[in-house]
Amino acid sequence: MRTIAVIMTATALVLGLAIWGHVQLDSAVELLAGQLSSVRELIRSEQWGQARVTIELVEERWHEIRPVWSVFINDHHLQQLDIALSSVTHGIEEQSRIDALVSISELLLNLSYLEEMEQLSLTNIF
């Protein structure tokens, strides 16, 4: 009977952790995507100073959530996000409209892919 209780407790703990991670991922993706969309509009209107300030906020948020994500997400995918974010920042610093917009599109695509990949479903569990 103790064995069943331990198994049930462990299963509930794992499922609870998975659900918590999924909720955290979803909310962070929404926040980052919203901020990146703002940056994209600032770049389109060539407001480089405001774009720089906003991308710095995105980077700060990213550095806060990356350690949490590293528990749930393959490091390769996180590195892709790091590279794309770095490219956006570089494009803004150089005031290269095309490069910055391409990098933001890549970053948004990687975020949406990550969100789809990490959905809770039976196919992801088994």
PyMOL commands that set and color helices and strands:
alter all, ss='L'
color gray80, all
select helices_A, chain A and resi 2-44+48-72+75-93+97-117+122-125
alter helices_A, ss='H'
color red, helices_A
deselect
rebuild
show_as cartoon
